[in-house]
Amino acid sequence: MKKKIALLAGGFTGESVVSLKSAAQIEEVLDYNLFDVYKIIITPDKWFFQNTDGEKIDVDKNDFSITLNQEKIKFDVVFIIIHGTPGEDGKLQSYFDLLSIPYTTCDATTSALTMNKGYTKAVVYGITGLNIANSIQLFNQEESNVPEIESQLKLPLFIKPNNGGSSIGMSKVNHWEDLQEALNKAFAEDSQILIEEFIKGREFTVGVYKAKNELTVLPITEIISSKEFFDFEAKYTTGISEEITPADISDDINYRVAEIVKSVYLKLNCKGMVRVDFILQDFTEEFFFIEINTVPGQSANSIIPQQVKATGMTMTHFYTLLIEEALTTA
């Protein structure tokens, strides 16, 4: 019998548009010989399934079900593709745990932790081969912040909201007189922010997933941006960044990176598919951790699909592996 899949998209942030594009790509390639797929959209005001006639069917939040033609439909597994809250920060994961419905992402604890960049770095600190830039985490905006930062860190600096992965509110500061404006920008997005020393080097990202009790690292992608850093605009505006998959790096570096990101996956108790962003420092080629994304984008041009295709695997097979893993580990 086919498994009923809820493909969950939308969300409460500006990344809901990206989520819907990801969901459209996934919906197009899922194996309909194995699954009955129902795309569920979540907005701040409504949870609904939209049928082919455009009718919006409300989700019963008591048991996460929908009723079609007098038939109550419950789901065997949820494929979560919501970037940001509530799909990437543990809120929906906790809800589905209460209902005993399996899902394709990390669990509630890991999802909540990894949305906080500072806390994530504290957990992965100490992994062999992994370096972390000097940083300060601020929890509220005070006048004393500026002299504290100047006394503890060296320019250039990256200032970014501590929660979330969209790179909205991020700034690079090359001169101390620009610091306050960058702080204001970041605090406008979050009550916690992270200030890090800039690491000069090549920027990369790599997907990792678990399926059939095996941890697999996908081919590494190098990101070359015409901007100073890979912010929201660089991620989602055509032509600003070039993504090279697989990256032009040595076999030795490939192996070393694979071992580090596997350790990150295990240390954070990840599940399903994640993506780790990192920098290889110029001259030293040391690995500097940037962040981990537990619900990476899945639109046709997103990085994970590029990496999967570079292995020769179809996206259909890849998503089947993720769904089967969620079902078998529930």
ChimeraX attribute file (.defattr): number of C-alpha atoms within 10 A of each C-alpha:
attribute: neighborCount
match mode: 1-to-1
recipient: residues
	/A:1	7
	/A:2	11
	/A:3	17
	/A:4	17
	/A:5	22
	/A:6	24
	/A:7	23
	/A:8	24
	/A:9	26
	/A:10	29
	/A:11	25
	/A:12	16
	/A:13	16
	/A:14	13
	/A:15	19
	/A:16	21
	/A:17	15
	/A:18	21
	/A:19	26
	/A:20	23
	/A:21	19
	/A:22	23
	/A:23	25
	/A:24	17
	/A:25	16
	/A:26	20
	/A:27	16
	/A:28	11
	/A:29	15
	/A:30	19
	/A:31	16
	/A:32	13
	/A:33	9
	/A:34	13
	/A:35	17
	/A:36	15
	/A:37	19
	/A:38	19
	/A:39	20
	/A:40	24
	/A:41	24
	/A:42	20
	/A:43	14
	/A:44	10
	/A:45	6
	/A:46	10
	/A:47	21
	/A:48	19
	/A:49	23
	/A:50	15
	/A:51	12
	/A:52	7
	/A:53	6
	/A:54	8
	/A:55	10
	/A:56	15
	/A:57	15
	/A:58	17
	/A:59	18
	/A:60	14
	/A:61	10
	/A:62	7
	/A:63	15
	/A:64	17
	/A:65	17
	/A:66	20
	/A:67	14
	/A:68	11
	/A:69	5
	/A:70	7
	/A:71	8
	/A:72	10
	/A:73	13
	/A:74	16
	/A:75	19
	/A:76	18
	/A:77	22
	/A:78	25
	/A:79	23
	/A:80	23
	/A:81	28
	/A:82	31
	/A:83	30
	/A:84	25
	/A:85	20
	/A:86	19
	/A:87	25
	/A:88	29
	/A:89	27
	/A:90	23
	/A:91	16
	/A:92	19
	/A:93	27
	/A:94	15
	/A:95	15
	/A:96	19
	/A:97	14
	/A:98	10
	/A:99	12
	/A:100	13
	/A:101	19
	/A:102	22
	/A:103	29
	/A:104	24
	/A:105	26
	/A:106	25
	/A:107	24
	/A:108	19
	/A:109	16
	/A:110	20
	/A:111	26
	/A:112	22
	/A:113	18
	/A:114	26
	/A:115	23
	/A:116	21
	/A:117	22
	/A:118	22
	/A:119	16
	/A:120	19
	/A:121	19
	/A:122	10
	/A:123	14
	/A:124	19
	/A:125	15
	/A:126	11
	/A:127	13
	/A:128	12
	/A:129	14
	/A:130	18
	/A:131	20
	/A:132	18
	/A:133	14
	/A:134	14
	/A:135	19
	/A:136	18
	/A:137	18
	/A:138	19
	/A:139	13
	/A:140	12
	/A:141	14
	/A:142	8
	/A:143	9
	/A:144	8
	/A:145	14
	/A:146	15
	/A:147	9
	/A:148	11
	/A:149	20
	/A:150	12
	/A:151	8
	/A:152	11
	/A:153	16
	/A:154	15
	/A:155	15
	/A:156	16
	/A:157	23
	/A:158	20
	/A:159	27
	/A:160	29
	/A:161	29
	/A:162	26
	/A:163	24
	/A:164	21
	/A:165	24
	/A:166	19
	/A:167	19
	/A:168	17
	/A:169	21
	/A:170	24
	/A:171	23
	/A:172	20
	/A:173	21
	/A:174	14
	/A:175	10
	/A:176	14
	/A:177	10
	/A:178	12
	/A:179	20
	/A:180	14
	/A:181	12
	/A:182	21
	/A:183	24
	/A:184	13
	/A:185	18
	/A:186	24
	/A:187	22
	/A:188	13
	/A:189	17
	/A:190	16
	/A:191	14
	/A:192	20
	/A:193	27
	/A:194	22
	/A:195	27
	/A:196	23
	/A:197	20
	/A:198	19
	/A:199	19
	/A:200	12
	/A:201	17
	/A:202	14
	/A:203	20
	/A:204	20
	/A:205	24
	/A:206	25
	/A:207	26
	/A:208	23
	/A:209	21
	/A:210	19
	/A:211	20
	/A:212	11
	/A:213	9
	/A:214	7
	/A:215	16
	/A:216	14
	/A:217	22
	/A:218	22
	/A:219	21
	/A:220	26
	/A:221	24
	/A:222	22
	/A:223	23
	/A:224	18
	/A:225	17
	/A:226	12
	/A:227	11
	/A:228	10
	/A:229	19
	/A:230	18
	/A:231	18
	/A:232	15
	/A:233	15
	/A:234	20
	/A:235	19
	/A:236	15
	/A:237	9
	/A:238	10
	/A:239	10
	/A:240	14
	/A:241	18
	/A:242	15
	/A:243	17
	/A:244	16
	/A:245	22
	/A:246	16
	/A:247	16
	/A:248	11
	/A:249	11
	/A:250	9
	/A:251	9
	/A:252	9
	/A:253	14
	/A:254	15
	/A:255	11
	/A:256	14
	/A:257	21
	/A:258	20
	/A:259	14
	/A:260	16
	/A:261	24
	/A:262	17
	/A:263	17
	/A:264	23
	/A:265	22
	/A:266	12
	/A:267	13
	/A:268	18
	/A:269	13
	/A:270	22
	/A:271	25
	/A:272	22
	/A:273	24
	/A:274	22
	/A:275	23
	/A:276	21
	/A:277	20
	/A:278	24
	/A:279	21
	/A:280	20
	/A:281	16
	/A:282	11
	/A:283	8
	/A:284	8
	/A:285	12
	/A:286	16
	/A:287	19
	/A:288	19
	/A:289	21
	/A:290	20
	/A:291	19
	/A:292	26
	/A:293	21
	/A:294	29
	/A:295	24
	/A:296	23
	/A:297	24
	/A:298	22
	/A:299	19
	/A:300	14
	/A:301	14
	/A:302	17
	/A:303	24
	/A:304	27
	/A:305	20
	/A:306	22
	/A:307	22
	/A:308	19
	/A:309	15
	/A:310	15
	/A:311	11
	/A:312	8
	/A:313	12
	/A:314	14
	/A:315	21
	/A:316	15
	/A:317	14
	/A:318	17
	/A:319	18
	/A:320	18
	/A:321	17
	/A:322	21
	/A:323	24
	/A:324	16
	/A:325	21
	/A:326	24
	/A:327	17
	/A:328	11
	/A:329	13
	/A:330	13
